[in-house]
Amino acid sequence: MKKNIFAAVLSIASISAGSSFAAGLDFSGSATQDYSYILDSGNSVSISRSTNSPKISGSHPDGYALTNPFSSFSGTSMSAKWDYNGTMIGISTSSPYVVDLTFSDGIMTNTSAKVTSNETAILASRGMGNGFKVFGGLRINQYKVDHAKPFVGGAANPTLTRAGGYQYELDTGSSTGFSIGAAYEVPQIMLRASIQYNSEIKHNNAKITETLGGAATPSEPTDMISPSSMIVKLRSALSPRMLAFLNWRSSQYLALDVKGPVHTAAGLGSIYDPTSGTDITLGVALKINDQLNALIGTSRGQATDDGSPTVNILAPFKGTNTQFIGGSLKVTNNLELNAAYALTSFGDANAGTINSAGSPVAAPFTDNKGSRVTLGAKISF
């Protein structure tokens, strides 16, 4: 059995499998910040782009619908690796945290949140003999947040304009952390078991600006912490043409509690205080012929239950369940194209919001779904 039979299929699994938002703002489920590509042999450059289109709506207790606030949002990942005297060297860039939403109904009109991010990793892997490899490297991470709550403006903002309410802007700047991992391989049966740890990244002196009723209040620089994560992956051939894979990811968001002095003084508590969670992906890859591979799989994401009767209105669901399919086409000996499609069901939940009188209420969100499309290419040299 050739070692590279399922190389293209496995690259699809790593970029498309998993549920967005399984925990916190994780963009790619169990594939978020997965750097195990550095374990593969051969020199290559890869690029992929995924577009998420959540369709999440609910009902406000005041008697109107909260129609889908989410815009489609995309993330691009690129990676390159090459063999240097037996040590694989690599560099990659991706968007681990992405979201874009704006409500347009009732008291929630113009309430919005937009998160963008970038992470660049400089990596290396090395064989240790007897099937063992170690890998790891440096990660450079940054993210930005733009959040608005027009209803905080109260009677002075009756039309719920963004400018007349509360606004929060965050720029963490760039800070560094690390990734470290190990793997065991049996090439004859395409077996690989790997574990990877991504450290927390502390952003010292993140820049925060709060605006209320048009008056901007730059806050003292504060610390923000990007979550740590653990990724465990297992794959093995079931036959010369079939391979099974299992990916598990745990994200630790407990250290991330987004606050602002103006927001706190208004009695609104934390802006965003996510819980940790896990994402597990299970799938099968099939070699159809020498040019074409396919895969099918499922994944489930679940945030830790903190006992609260409501979830954050900016993430109005509990857990995700995703089914996905994909395929790869070897165009030439050096070029592979791949694509994948995923359909996600979002778990029913009651989201915390307020009514027209300003009192806390719970808005039910049920029977919601979303889709994800991923396109990619890999050049080997």
Buried (B, 14 or more C-beta within 10 A) or exposed (E): BEEEBBBBBBBBBBBBBBBBBBBBBBBBBBBBBBBBBBBBBBBBBBBBBBEBBBBBBBEBBBEEEBEBBBBBBBBEBBBBBBEEEEEBBBBBBBBBBBBBBBBBBBBBBBBBBBBBBBBBBEBBBEBEEEBEBBBBBEBBBBBBBBBBBBBBBEEEBEEBBBEBBBBBBBBBBEBEBEBBBBBBBEEEBBBBBBBBBBBBBBBEEBBBBBBBBEEEEEBEEBEBBBBBBBBBBBBBBEEEBEBBBBBBBBBBBBBBBBBBEBBEEBEBEBBBBBBBBBBBBBBBBBBEEEEBBBBEBBBBBBBBEEEEEBBBBBBBBBBBBBEBBBBBEBEEEEEBBBBBBBEBBBBBBBBBBBBEEEEEBBBBBBEBBBBBBBBBBBBBE
